[in-house]
Amino acid sequence: MKSLRDAKVGENLRVAKIEGDGPTKRRIMDMGITKKTELFVRKVAPLGDPVQINLRGYELTIRKHDAENILVEKI
């Protein structure tokens, strides 16, 4: 598995696991990123921060630090 931070533009992914301490994990889940959620990587900034993804019918921009805690697998 790899983290969302390592994902490439145009990949379709599924969330396998969310890591991190309690508040970080809760904040990520509150954004709609939960286990088995399907994501599409729309854009990655030149320096890797932030990452723009599509999920559940909306676009979300997530920081590199938070993206490291989201483990994903290819669909």
C-alpha distances in whole Angstrom, upper triangle without the diagonal:
4,7,10,12,10,11,14,17,17,14,14,11,11,10,8,9,12,13,16,19,22,23,20,18,21,22,18,19,23,21,20,17,16,14,13,15,15,15,16,16,20,20,19,22,23,22,19,20,20,18,20,18,20,19,22,24,24,23,22,21,19,19,17,17,16,13,12,12,10,6,6,6,9,12
4,7,8,7,8,11,14,16,12,13,10,11,10,9,10,11,12,15,19,21,22,18,17,20,20,17,18,22,20,19,16,16,14,15,15,15,14,15,14,17,17,16,18,19,18,15,17,17,15,17,16,18,18,21,23,23,21,19,18,16,16,13,14,14,10,9,10,8,6,6,7,9,13
4,5,6,7,11,14,15,13,13,10,11,9,10,9,9,10,12,16,18,19,15,14,17,17,14,16,19,17,17,13,14,13,14,14,14,12,14,12,16,15,14,16,17,16,13,14,14,12,14,13,16,16,19,22,21,19,16,15,13,12,10,11,10,7,5,7,5,4,6,9,11,14
4,5,5,9,11,12,10,11,9,10,9,10,11,10,12,14,17,19,19,15,14,17,16,12,14,17,15,15,11,13,13,14,13,12,10,10,9,12,12,11,13,15,14,11,11,11,8,10,10,12,13,16,18,17,15,13,12,10,10,8,10,9,5,6,8,6,6,6,9,11,14
4,6,9,11,14,12,14,12,14,12,14,14,13,13,14,18,20,19,16,16,19,17,14,17,19,16,17,14,16,17,17,16,15,13,13,10,13,11,9,11,12,11,7,9,9,7,11,11,15,16,19,21,19,16,14,12,9,9,6,8,8,5,5,9,8,9,10,12,14,17
4,7,10,12,11,13,12,14,13,14,15,15,15,17,20,23,23,19,19,22,20,17,20,22,20,20,17,18,18,18,17,16,14,13,11,13,12,10,12,13,12,9,11,12,10,13,13,16,17,21,22,21,19,17,15,13,12,10,12,12,9,8,11,10,10,10,11,12,15
4,7,9,7,9,9,11,12,14,15,15,16,19,22,24,24,20,19,22,21,17,19,21,19,18,15,17,17,16,15,13,11,10,7,10,10,9,12,13,13,10,12,12,9,11,10,13,15,18,20,19,16,15,14,13,13,11,14,13,10,10,13,11,10,9,10,10,13
4,6,6,9,10,14,15,17,18,19,20,22,26,28,27,23,23,25,23,20,22,24,21,21,18,20,20,19,17,15,12,10,7,9,8,8,11,12,13,10,13,13,10,11,11,13,16,19,20,19,16,16,15,14,15,13,16,16,13,14,16,14,14,12,12,11,13
4,6,9,11,14,16,19,20,21,22,24,28,29,28,24,24,26,24,20,22,24,20,20,18,20,21,20,17,15,11,8,5,6,6,7,10,11,13,11,13,12,9,9,9,11,14,18,18,17,14,14,13,14,15,14,18,17,14,16,18,16,16,14,14,13,14
4,7,10,13,16,18,21,21,24,26,29,30,30,26,25,27,25,21,23,24,21,20,18,20,20,18,16,13,10,7,5,6,8,10,13,15,17,15,16,15,12,11,10,10,13,16,16,16,14,15,15,16,18,17,21,20,16,18,20,17,17,14,14,11,12
4,6,10,12,15,17,19,21,23,27,28,28,24,23,25,24,20,21,23,20,19,16,18,17,15,14,11,8,6,6,8,10,11,15,17,18,15,17,16,12,12,10,11,12,16,16,16,15,15,15,16,18,17,20,18,15,16,18,15,14,11,10,8,9
4,7,10,13,16,17,20,23,26,27,27,24,22,23,22,19,19,21,18,16,14,15,15,12,11,7,6,5,7,10,12,14,18,20,21,18,19,18,14,13,10,10,10,13,14,15,14,15,16,16,19,18,21,19,15,17,18,14,13,10,9,6,6
4,7,9,12,14,17,20,23,24,24,21,19,21,20,16,16,19,17,15,12,12,11,9,8,6,5,6,8,11,14,15,18,21,21,17,18,17,14,13,10,10,10,13,15,15,15,15,16,15,17,17,18,16,13,14,15,11,10,6,6,5,5
4,6,9,11,15,18,21,22,22,19,17,18,18,15,14,17,15,13,10,10,8,6,6,4,6,9,11,14,17,17,21,23,23,20,20,19,15,15,12,12,10,12,15,16,16,15,17,16,18,18,19,16,13,15,14,10,9,5,5,6,6
4,6,8,11,14,17,18,19,16,13,15,15,12,11,14,13,11,8,7,5,5,5,7,8,11,12,16,18,18,21,23,23,19,19,18,15,15,12,13,11,13,16,16,16,15,16,14,16,16,16,13,11,12,11,7,6,4,7,9,10
4,7,10,14,17,17,19,17,14,16,17,13,13,17,16,14,10,9,6,6,8,10,11,14,15,19,21,20,23,26,25,21,21,21,18,18,16,16,14,16,19,20,20,18,19,17,19,18,18,15,13,13,11,8,6,5,6,10,11
4,6,10,13,14,16,13,10,13,14,11,11,15,15,13,10,8,6,8,10,12,13,16,17,20,22,21,24,26,24,21,21,20,18,19,17,18,16,17,21,21,20,18,19,16,17,16,15,13,12,11,8,6,5,7,9,13,15
4,7,10,11,12,9,7,10,11,8,8,12,12,12,9,8,7,10,11,14,14,17,17,20,21,20,22,25,23,19,19,18,16,18,16,17,15,17,20,20,19,17,17,14,15,14,13,10,10,9,6,5,6,9,12,16,17
4,7,9,11,8,6,10,12,10,11,14,15,15,12,11,11,14,15,17,17,20,19,22,23,21,23,25,23,19,19,18,18,19,18,20,19,21,24,23,22,19,18,15,15,14,12,9,10,8,5,6,8,11,14,18,20
4,7,8,6,6,9,10,10,11,14,15,16,13,13,14,17,18,20,19,22,21,24,24,22,23,25,23,20,18,18,18,20,20,22,21,22,25,24,23,19,19,15,14,13,10,9,11,9,6,9,11,14,18,21,23
4,6,6,6,9,10,11,12,14,16,17,15,15,16,20,20,23,22,25,24,27,27,25,26,28,25,23,21,21,21,23,23,24,23,24,27,26,25,21,21,17,16,16,13,11,14,13,9,12,14,18,21,25,27
4,6,5,6,9,10,11,12,15,16,15,14,16,19,20,23,23,26,25,28,28,26,27,30,28,25,23,22,22,24,23,24,22,23,26,25,24,21,21,18,17,18,15,13,15,15,12,14,16,19,23,26,28
4,5,5,6,9,10,10,13,15,14,14,17,20,20,23,22,25,24,26,26,25,26,28,26,23,21,20,21,22,22,23,21,22,25,23,22,19,19,16,15,17,14,11,15,15,12,14,17,20,24,27,28
4,5,5,6,9,10,11,13,12,13,15,18,18,20,19,22,21,23,23,21,22,25,22,20,17,17,17,18,18,20,19,20,23,21,20,16,16,12,12,13,10,8,11,11,9,11,14,17,21,24,25
4,6,5,6,9,10,11,10,10,11,15,15,18,17,20,20,23,23,22,23,26,24,21,19,18,18,19,18,19,17,18,21,20,19,16,16,13,14,14,12,9,11,11,8,9,12,15,18,21,23
4,5,5,6,9,10,10,10,12,16,15,18,18,21,22,24,24,24,25,28,26,23,21,19,19,20,19,19,17,18,21,19,19,16,17,14,15,17,15,11,14,15,12,12,15,17,21,24,25
4,5,5,7,9,9,11,14,17,15,18,17,20,20,21,21,21,22,25,23,20,18,16,16,17,16,17,16,17,19,17,16,13,13,11,12,14,12,9,12,14,11,12,15,17,21,23,25
4,5,5,7,6,8,11,14,12,14,14,16,16,18,19,18,20,23,22,18,16,14,14,14,13,14,13,14,17,15,14,11,12,9,11,12,11,7,9,11,9,9,12,14,17,20,21
4,5,5,5,5,9,12,10,13,14,17,18,20,21,21,23,26,25,22,20,18,17,16,15,15,12,13,16,15,15,13,14,12,14,16,15,11,12,14,11,10,13,14,17,20,20
4,5,7,9,12,15,13,16,15,18,19,20,21,22,23,27,26,23,20,18,17,17,15,15,13,13,15,14,14,12,14,13,15,17,16,13,14,17,14,13,16,18,21,23,23
4,6,9,12,14,12,13,13,15,16,17,18,18,20,24,23,20,17,15,14,13,12,12,10,10,13,11,11,8,10,9,12,15,15,11,12,15,14,12,15,16,19,21,21
4,6,10,11,8,11,11,14,15,17,18,19,22,25,25,21,20,17,15,14,12,11,8,8,11,10,11,9,12,12,15,17,17,13,13,16,14,12,15,15,17,19,19
4,7,9,6,9,9,12,13,15,17,18,20,23,23,19,18,16,14,13,11,11,8,9,12,12,12,10,12,11,13,15,15,11,11,13,11,9,11,11,14,16,16
4,6,6,9,11,14,16,18,20,21,23,26,26,22,21,19,17,16,14,13,10,11,14,15,15,14,16,14,17,17,17,13,13,15,12,9,11,11,13,16,16
4,6,9,11,15,17,20,22,22,25,28,27,23,23,21,19,18,15,15,12,13,16,17,18,16,18,17,19,19,18,15,14,15,12,9,9,9,11,14,14
4,6,9,13,15,18,21,22,25,28,28,24,24,22,19,18,15,14,11,12,15,16,17,17,19,18,20,20,21,17,16,17,15,11,11,9,10,11,10
4,6,10,13,16,18,19,23,26,26,22,21,19,16,15,12,11,7,8,11,13,14,13,16,15,18,19,19,16,14,16,15,11,11,10,11,12,11
4,7,10,13,16,17,21,24,24,21,21,19,15,14,10,9,6,8,10,12,12,13,15,15,18,19,20,17,15,17,16,12,12,9,10,10,8
4,6,9,12,14,17,20,21,17,17,15,12,10,6,6,5,8,10,10,10,10,12,12,15,16,18,15,12,15,15,11,12,9,10,10,10
4,6,9,11,15,18,19,16,16,14,11,9,5,5,7,10,10,11,9,10,12,13,16,16,19,16,13,16,17,14,14,11,12,10,10
4,6,8,11,14,15,12,13,11,8,6,5,7,9,13,13,12,10,10,10,11,13,13,16,15,12,14,16,13,14,11,12,11,12
4,7,10,13,15,13,13,11,8,5,5,7,10,14,13,11,9,10,10,12,14,15,18,17,14,17,19,16,17,15,16,15,16
4,7,9,12,9,10,9,6,5,7,10,13,17,16,14,10,10,9,11,12,13,16,16,13,16,18,17,18,16,18,17,18
4,6,8,6,7,6,5,6,9,12,15,19,19,16,13,12,9,10,10,10,14,14,11,14,17,15,17,16,18,17,19
4,6,5,5,6,6,8,12,15,18,22,21,19,15,13,10,11,10,10,14,15,13,15,18,18,19,19,21,21,23
4,6,7,9,10,12,15,19,22,25,25,22,19,17,14,14,13,12,15,17,15,17,20,20,21,21,23,22,25
4,6,8,10,13,16,20,22,26,26,23,20,18,14,14,11,10,13,15,14,14,18,19,20,20,22,23,26
4,6,7,10,13,17,19,23,23,21,17,15,12,11,9,7,10,12,10,11,15,15,16,17,19,19,22
3,6,9,12,16,18,22,22,19,16,13,9,8,6,5,8,10,9,11,14,15,17,17,20,21,24
4,7,10,13,16,19,19,16,13,10,6,6,5,6,9,10,9,11,14,14,16,17,20,20,22
4,6,10,13,16,17,14,10,8,6,5,6,7,10,10,8,11,13,12,14,14,16,17,19
4,7,10,13,13,11,7,6,4,6,9,10,13,12,10,14,15,14,16,15,17,17,18
4,7,10,10,8,6,5,6,8,11,12,15,13,11,14,15,12,14,13,15,14,15
4,7,7,6,4,6,9,11,14,16,18,16,14,17,17,15,16,14,16,15,15
4,5,6,6,7,11,12,16,17,19,16,14,17,17,14,15,13,15,15,14
4,6,8,10,14,15,19,20,22,18,17,20,19,16,18,16,17,17,16
4,7,10,14,16,20,22,23,20,19,23,22,19,20,19,20,19,18
4,7,10,13,17,19,21,18,17,21,20,18,20,19,20,20,19
4,7,10,14,16,18,16,15,18,19,16,19,17,19,19,19
4,6,10,13,15,12,12,15,16,14,17,16,19,19,19
4,7,10,12,10,10,14,15,14,16,16,19,20,21
4,7,8,7,6,10,11,11,14,14,18,19,21
4,5,5,6,9,10,11,14,16,19,21,23
4,5,5,6,9,10,13,14,18,19,22
4,6,6,7,10,13,15,19,21,23
4,5,5,7,11,13,17,19,21
4,5,5,8,10,13,16,18
4,6,7,10,13,16,19
4,6,10,13,16,19
4,6,10,13,15
4,7,11,13
4,7,9
4,6
4
